Amino acid sequence: QLQLVESGGGLVQPGGSLRLSCVASGNYYTIGWFRQAPGKEREGVSCISSRGSITNYADSVKGRFTISRDNAKNTVYLQMNSLKPEDTAVYYCAGIYRFGSWCPARARQTDFDSWGQGAQVTVSS
């Protein structure tokens, strides 16, 4: 079972930036980022294929968030810029092994079988 650990969450003012990291116990997995705000369902934010050739983003974060990976460090990053109060949520990374390059246009929870513990991101003045 793939182990995932998120870090980098915190409190930031609107318009600010944060970078989340997801360290995996294995490499060359498709990694997705999800978030869950209080009282809302968990939603897909972004994903990246095993070697980084394919990335996808939810419309709500497109142009503001960037996903990347460093396979030498078994780490996937989510750079979040121009943060808004509505970005406040617990952010989770999730992993799945799929042969070849795969990253769904709209990531669903059921697409992934390994999950991290989550990192709180709060955007507030």
C-alpha positions as CSV (number, residue, x, y, z in Angstrom):
1,Q,0.0,0.0,0.0
2,L,1.3,3.4,-1.0
3,Q,1.9,5.8,2.0
4,L,1.4,9.5,1.4
5,V,2.2,12.4,3.7
6,E,1.1,16.0,3.0
7,S,2.8,19.1,4.4
8,G,2.8,22.9,3.8
9,G,-0.6,23.9,4.8
10,G,-1.3,26.9,7.0
11,L,-3.0,30.3,7.2
12,V,-2.6,32.8,4.4
13,Q,-4.2,36.1,3.5
14,P,-6.4,36.4,0.4
15,G,-4.2,36.8,-2.7
16,G,-1.3,35.0,-1.0
17,S,0.5,31.8,-1.9
18,L,1.2,28.4,-0.4
19,R,2.9,25.3,-1.6
20,L,1.7,21.9,-0.6
21,S,4.0,18.8,-0.7
22,C,3.0,15.2,-0.9
23,V,5.8,12.7,-0.2
24,A,5.1,9.1,-1.4
25,S,6.6,5.9,-0.2
26,G,6.9,4.7,-3.8
27,N,7.4,6.3,-7.2
28,Y,5.7,6.6,-10.6
29,Y,2.2,6.7,-9.3
30,T,-0.5,9.0,-10.6
31,I,-1.1,11.5,-7.8
32,G,-4.2,13.6,-7.3
33,W,-5.0,16.5,-5.0
34,F,-8.4,16.8,-3.5
35,R,-9.9,19.2,-1.0
36,Q,-12.8,19.1,1.4
37,A,-14.3,22.3,2.9
38,P,-16.6,22.1,6.0
39,G,-20.0,20.8,5.1
40,K,-19.0,20.0,1.6
41,E,-18.1,16.9,-0.4
42,R,-14.5,16.2,-1.2
43,E,-13.6,17.5,-4.7
44,G,-10.8,16.9,-7.1
45,V,-8.4,19.8,-7.6
46,S,-5.6,18.5,-9.8
47,C,-3.7,15.4,-10.9
48,I,-0.4,14.5,-12.5
49,S,0.6,11.4,-14.3
50,S,3.4,9.1,-13.2
51,R,6.2,10.9,-15.1
52,G,4.5,14.3,-15.2
53,S,3.6,14.4,-18.8
54,I,-0.1,14.9,-18.1
55,T,-1.7,17.4,-15.7
56,N,-5.3,18.4,-15.2
57,Y,-7.0,21.0,-13.0
58,A,-10.5,21.8,-11.8
59,D,-12.0,24.9,-13.4
60,S,-12.1,26.6,-10.0
61,V,-8.3,26.6,-9.7
62,K,-7.1,26.7,-13.3
63,G,-4.6,29.5,-13.8
64,R,-3.9,29.8,-10.1
65,F,-2.7,26.4,-9.0
66,T,0.2,24.4,-10.5
67,I,0.9,20.7,-9.9
68,S,4.4,19.3,-10.4
69,R,6.5,16.4,-9.3
70,D,10.1,15.5,-8.5
71,N,10.4,11.8,-8.9
72,A,14.0,11.8,-7.6
73,K,12.4,12.9,-4.3
74,N,9.2,10.9,-4.6
75,T,7.4,14.2,-4.1
76,V,4.4,16.0,-5.8
77,Y,3.8,19.7,-5.2
78,L,0.8,21.9,-5.5
79,Q,1.7,25.5,-5.8
80,M,-1.3,27.6,-5.0
81,N,-1.3,31.3,-5.9
82,S,-3.9,34.1,-5.8
83,L,-5.6,32.2,-3.0
84,K,-9.2,33.0,-2.2
85,P,-11.3,32.4,1.0
86,E,-13.2,29.8,-0.9
87,D,-10.0,27.8,-1.3
88,T,-10.1,27.1,2.5
89,A,-10.3,23.3,3.0
90,V,-8.4,20.3,4.1
91,Y,-6.3,19.2,1.2
92,Y,-5.5,15.6,0.5
93,C,-3.2,13.9,-1.9
94,A,-4.1,10.5,-3.3
95,G,-2.3,7.9,-5.4
96,I,-2.9,5.1,-7.8
97,Y,-0.7,2.9,-9.9
98,R,-1.7,2.7,-13.6
99,F,0.4,1.4,-16.4
100,G,1.4,4.2,-18.8
101,S,0.6,7.9,-18.4
102,W,-2.8,8.4,-16.9
103,C,-4.4,11.4,-15.2
104,P,-8.2,11.8,-15.4
105,A,-9.6,15.2,-16.6
106,R,-11.9,15.2,-13.6
107,A,-10.4,13.2,-10.8
108,R,-12.8,11.3,-8.6
109,Q,-12.2,9.8,-5.2
110,T,-12.9,6.3,-6.5
111,D,-10.0,6.7,-9.1
112,F,-7.5,6.5,-6.2
113,D,-6.7,3.8,-3.6
114,S,-4.2,5.5,-1.3
115,W,-4.7,8.6,0.7
116,G,-2.7,11.0,2.9
117,Q,-3.9,12.4,6.2
118,G,-4.7,15.8,4.9
119,A,-3.3,19.4,5.4
120,Q,-5.4,22.3,6.5
121,V,-5.3,25.4,4.3
122,T,-7.1,28.5,5.6
123,V,-7.4,31.7,3.5
124,S,-8.5,34.6,5.7
125,S,-7.6,38.2,6.5
